[in-house]
Amino acid sequence: MRILGSTFANLTGSAAAAIQLDSTGEVLIENCLFQNNSADLGAAVEVKSSGPVTFDHNTFRANQARKTNG
C-alpha cells in the first residue's frame, strides 16, 4: 500500500485519528502532512502491522494522544 502526498488534519479518533495500520504487506507513507489530530492512543498514526512500514518525508505537527499509560 502507498499513501502519497495526503493531508490529515483536525481529525479525532479512539486508537488513531488519521491512519490505523493492521497490515501484513509493505506500507509506504510519503510526503504527507499530519496536523492537529488527536486520539486516545496513537494521535496521528497507530501501527500494528507485521509487514514493513516506511515513513519518508512526512510532517507531523501538533498531534496529541489524549490518554497515557500509567
Summary of the structure (lengths in Angstrom):
residues: 70
radius of gyration: 11.7
end to end distance: 34.2
largest distance: 35.8
contacts: 198
relative contact order: 0.31
helix: 0%
strand: 46%
